[in-house]
Amino acid sequence: MPMAEQINPAPRLLMGPGPINADPRVLRAMSAQLLGQFDPQFRQYMAESTELYRGVFQTKNRWTLLIDGTARSGIEAALASLIEPGDRVLVPVFGRFGHLKVEIARRCGAEVVAIETEWGSVFAAEVLERELKKHRPKLVAISHGDTSTTMAQPLAELGKLCRAHDALLYVDATATLGGMDLPVDAWQLDVVSAGLQKCLAGPSGSAPLTLNERAEKRIVRRRHIEQGLKKAGEQDGDGPVIRSNYFDLAMIMDYWSEKALNHHTEATTMLYAARECARILLQEGLPQACARHAAASKALCAGLQAMGLALFGDQKHKMANVTGVHIPAGVDGEKARRALLEDFNIEIGTSFGPLHGKIWRIGTMGYNARKDAVLMTLAALEAVLSQQQHRLPRGAAVDAALAAYRAL
């Protein structure tokens, strides 16, 4: 076989729904020397990561840690550890990633009740309250933002509703943490997980997760210590064993605790990345980061509309960091995306299911929620559309985006 060439990818500007370009400071942190997982220095970095992510999640939760894997690993760890076989789980679906939670919950042995709304809309609080009363689930699993539809579900009332009806609430904040306000304690969210590759400005591969005492009680009763680690006389919990070994939060909590009970080999470089993502975000300030994402979204939307393009979905509930836009009639959406990539090194996304080929999704998140990235994307998209003979006012998009920024 011929020798493989050195990895040297083209310098893409990733303006899709994620992943995005990692902050250079995160990449530098990832180049630090490796350490053993029980090295005192490394255990200190783990403790610092916990404290930093308490700030990011706006929580006092003791159990705030990292799951080694992409954002989906956080989802699976939460659901596998919370769901006991036969539990009724309510999943409100307003996009592809609601369906993902249905899929995972069923694999965990849950009796799943999936409620759906039209893609491009979200659920009213009274609808969720009605479904809670009707089905009496033990767990509600919901996305905060679903990048497939670019919509964000209001959550300020849902935690209170779940407590009133004795249900735990799991929130998938993969697409929003760091870019939209998510006060975990104030909103009474029991378990929340996320990923680095969107608003947190890092690479995929680590999933921050936090859980409160309500969730801890559910999980600890299923605690099971592996043979080879179990000490004489040590008792397991009285609940059914968690069906995944790798995503067993009871064992992961023991690993992150003062016990340092071995579970898996920690992903050293990814922990460096996650720690730096949180450090950078808190250094900027959560309100400032949310305002930066909102400003980029406002400018992008102004530019797209000045170009004559129609935005997708209920704009009142649009995510601050991903924008859906209808592909105009007569334009080959995939050809346009390919031209953006080949001619301008800019990536934007299509969508899934009923929206595939109908909308583009443009992300302004994390390190890429910047004025220059927004302006370059708008200028490139205008040029690509003109090449496809789509009539539009040249220069209007950038002018409108600049005006939106100056109006802040």
N, C-alpha and C positions, 0 to 999 in steps of 0.2 A: 504494500500500500504506500502511496506517496505520503510524505510528511505533511501534516496539517499546518496551515499557515498560522501565524500569530493572530489572535483575536484583535480586530481593529475595525469595529463597526463605524458606519457613517454617523456623523453627529446629528442625530434626529432631534427635532423639537417635538416632544410627545404631548400633543394637545387633544388627546382622546379622553375617554372616561377612566383612564388608568390602565397600566401604570404611567407615571409621569417621570420627568427627569429628576433624579435625586439631587438634593442640595450638595454642592461640592464639599461642604464641611462634613457631611455624612459619609461621603466616599473616602475622605481622608481618615475619618475615625475608623473605617473598616480596614484600613491598611495597617493598623496597630498590631503589635506582636500578639500572637496567640498565648493563652494561658490555660492551665489546667482548670477544670471546673470546680475544684475545691481549693484552689490557690486563694489565700486570704485577699489578695488584690481583686481577684475575680468575684469572690463573694461580696466584696464591698461594692463592686460595680452593679451586682444584682440588687443589693439593698438600695443603691442610689437610683436604679431604674424604677424600683417600686415607688420610691418617694416622688420622683419626677412624674410618673404616670398618675399618681394621686392628684397632682396638680392639673394634669391634662384632662383627666376624667372629672375633675371638680368633686372629689370624694375623699372621705376619711377611711374608706374600706381598708381593713388590714390586708385582705387578699387582693392585691393589685400586682399583676405579674405578666410575664410574656409566655406565649405558647410558641414553640419552635415549629414554624410552618407558615404558609401564606395565610391570608385573612380567613380562608375557609377552615383552616385548622382551629381557629378560635371559635367559629360557629359550631364545628363538630364537637370540640371539647365541651362547650357549654351544653349542647343538647344531649350528648351522650351521657354526661354526668348528672343532668337534671331529670331526664326522662326515665322513669321506671316502666317496664313492659306493662301495657294496658292503660297507662295514663292518658287522659284526654288532653290534647294539645290544640289550642286555637291558633291558626296562622292566618292573619290578614294579608292577602296577596294583592299587591298593586304593581307588580312587575316580575321579571324573571327571578329575582332573588328571594321573593316570597315562595315561589315554586321550589327553589332549592331547599328552603327550610322545611317544606312539606316532605320532600324527598328524604332528607336526613332524619326527620322525626319518625317517619314510617320505618326506616331502617333500624331505629332504636326501639321499635316495638310499640310506638304510641298509637292510640286511636286519634287520628288527625281529623280535625274539622277545619277545612280551608274555606274562607270566605273571600270573594273576589270583587274587585271594582274595575271599571274600565281603565286601561292603561292611559296614563295622562291625568289621572285624578287620584285622590287619596280618600281615607275614611273619616267621616265626621265622628266626633266623640260620642254622640248619641247612638250611632250605629254600633260602635265597639261596645258600648255599655249594654245595648240590647243583646248582642251576641254573647257577652259574658254571662248575663242573666239566663239566657236560653240554654247554653251548653255547659256551664259550670266547669271550665277547664282547670286543670292543675297548673298549667303553664300557658302563657301567651308568648309567641315568638314572632317578632316583627322587625322589619328594616326601618331604620331612621330615614335613610335616603336610598333610593333604588336607581342606580345609574342607567339601567335599561330603559327607564321612562323619564329620568331626570327629575322625578318628584321626591319631595321630602314630606314624611308623615308627621304632623304635629303630635308631640308626646307629652306635653306639659300636664295633661289631665289623666293620661292612661295609667301611670303608676298608681295614682290614688284610686282609680277605678278597680284596678287589679287587687289592691289590698282590701277594698270593700267587699270583693267577691272571692277572697282567699285564693288568689291565683298568683303564682310567681310571674314576673315579667322579664323576658330576655330580649335585648335590643342588639341588633346587628348594626353597628355604626361604622362599618368599613369605609363607607363613602363620605362620611361627614365629620368624623372626629378630627379636630384641628381646623376645620373650615366653617363649621356652624356651631352655635352654642349648644352644649350638651351637659347641663349640670346634673350629674348622676344622682347625687344625694337630694338635691332640691326637687327633682322630678320623681323621686322614689323608684328608680330603676334598679332591679335586683341583680341582674348580670348584664354586662355590656362588653362586647368585643369589637375589635377593629383590625386594621392592617396599616402598614407603613406607606404603601405605594400610591396613596392619593393625597389628602390634605396634609399628612405628616411629612411629606417631602423626602421619603426614603425609598429603598428598594423593597420589592415583595420578599417575604421570607420570615417575618416575625409578626405575631398577632397579640397586641396588648389586650389584656382582659382584666376586668375588675368584678368582684362579687361581694355582696353584703352578707350580714349574719343570717338573714332569712334563707338565702341560697346555701350558705355554708352548712346549716343544719340539715338540709336535704341531702347534700353531698356527703357529709361526714358519716351519716348513718349507713352509707354504702362503702365506707372505707375498707380496703382490702390490701393487706401487705403481701408483697411477693414472697414466695418461698426463696430462701437464701438471704433474705433481709430480715425476716421475721424473728424476733427474739422470743425466747421461752416465756410462755404465759401471756404474750401479747394477744389481745383480742381484736377480731375484725368487727365492723359495724353489723347491726342486725338487719340491714336492708339488702336487697339484691345487688350482687356485684355489678359494677359498671362494666359494660360489655366491650369497651375498648381499653386496651392496656396503655397505649401511647397517649390517648386523650383522656385519661382518668384524672380528673381534677383533684380528687382526694390525694392521689399519690404525688401529683405535681405540687400541690400545696405543701406536702411534707418535704418535698425537694427544695422549695423556696423558703421554707421555715428555718428556724434556728437548728432544727434536727439535721438539715442537709441530707435527708435520706435519699440515697441514690435512686434516680428513676431513669434518666437517659443522659447522654452526653450533651451538655448545653452547647448551643450553636454560638460559639464565642463571637465570631465576627458579626453575626446578626444582632447579638445583644449590644455590641458596640454601636451598631447602626441605630437600633431602637432608642438607646440611651441618648444619643446625639440628636435624634429627631425631637425627642421630648425637651431636651435642654434648649435647643434653638427656638422651639415654639414658645416655651415659657419665658425665654429671654426677650422675645418679641412682645409677648403678652397675648393672652387669649382674646381679649376684646379687639386688639389691633389686628390679629391674624384674621378674625372673623370679618372685620371691616375691610381688610385687603381683599379677601375672597369676594365679598359682596361688591366691592368697587370694580373688580375685574369682570364679574358677571354682568354688572350694569353696563359697563363700557362695551363688552362683547355684544350684548343684546342690542344696544343702540346702533352699533355698526352693522349687525346683520339686518336689522329692520331698515336702516338707511339704504342698504343694498337691495331692498325690496323683498327680502325673504321673510317668511312667516315662522314665528316661534311655535314650538309644539307644547301642548298640554296646558293645564291650569296654572297660569303664571303666578297666582297668589301662593301656590305651594311648590314652586320651582326650587330645586336645590341651588345653593349659592355658588356651587363649584362645577356644575355640569349643565350645559344648555342643549336642549333638543331643537332642531330647526328642520322644517319640512324641505325635502329635496324639491326644487322647483320643476314644474312640468317641462318636459323636453330635455332635461339634463340627465345624463347617465351618472348616477351617484357613485358607482364603483370606479368609473373612469376618472371622475373628478378627484376622488380620494387617492387614486393611484398617481395622478398628475401632481397633487400636492406633495406626495411622498418622493416621487422621482425628480421633480423639478425644484422643489423648495425644501426638501428634507423635513416636512411637517406632516405629522400623523394626526388624523381625526378619526372618529369611530362611526360605524354604522350601528344598527341595533339588532334586537332579537325578535323572534316570534312574529306577532302581528305588525311590528314596526320595522321589520327587516326590509331594507331597500326603500323605506318611506321617509326616514329621517336620518340626519347626521347628528352625532353627539360630539360636542366640543367641550373639552375640559379646561378649566382655568383654576388649577388647584395646586396647593403646595408650593414648591419652588417656581412653578410656572404661572402662578397668579400674579403676574407682573405686567406692567404697561407695555413694555417692548414685545413680550410674547403675544399679547392680545393684538397689538397693531400689526405685527408681522403676519399673524394668522389671517387677519381680515384682508390685508393687502394681497396675500397669496391666493386666498379663496376668490377674491374679486378677479384676479388675473386668470385663474383656472376657469371660472365661469364664463369670462369673456372669450376664452379660447374655444369654448363649446357653443359660441354664438348666442349666449344668453344675454339679453339686453338689460343693462343696469347702469346707474349713474356712476361713472368712474370717479374714484376719490372720495365719494360720499361716506363710505364705511369708516375709513380712518378718521375723517373729519368728525364724524358723529361720536366715535369712540373717544377721541381727544377732548371733545366738548363735554362728554360725560365725566371724564376724569377731572377736567378743570372746574366742573360744577360742584365737586365734592367739598 
